[in-house]
């Protein structure tokens, strides 16, 4: 099983808890979100990390 990076786990936990502040705190100040046409249902995600924070999150189509 692949280990989930702590920054990614924090975003999952924050999402499940509805904690917007904790969600945002998992990202670098200059993080980039790339949406492959929006998110609705199951979809792949790709993350790039920097210093235990998410610097890029891509929602794949």
N, C-alpha and C positions, 0 to 999 in steps of 0.2 A: 504494500500500500504506500502511496506517495504521501509524504509529510506536507501538510498545508502550512505555508509560511505564516508567522504570527500576525503580520499586518493583514493578510487576507482573512485569517480567522477572526480578527477583530472586526472587520467589515461584516462578516457573516453574523457574528454575535450581535453587533449593533443593529443590523437590519432586523434580525429576529426580535430584538427588544424594542424596536421603534425608537432607538436612541440616535437622533440626527447628529448631535455633537460628537459622540464617540465615532460615528461613521466618518465624519469629516476629519477627525483627529488622526485617522489611519493613513491619510494622504499627505504628500509633500505640499508645501504652499503653492508650487507651480505645477501640480499634477495635471495630467491631460486625461479626459474621458473621450473615448472614441466609440460612437454607436454605429453599428452596422445596419442602421435602418430602424432602430428602436428596440425596445425589449418588451416582449409580451409572451410569457410562458418560459419554457425551458430553452436555454441557449448556452453556447460556450462562452467562457470569459478567458481573457489573457491578461496577465499582470506583469508589470515591470516594477522592480523594487529598488529603493535607494535608502540605505541606512535604516532598515526595518520599517520603512513607510512605502506606500504605493505611489509611484511616480507616473504610472500610466495604467489605465484600466480600459480594456477594449472589449466591448460586447460584440460578439461575432454573430453574423446573420444565420 
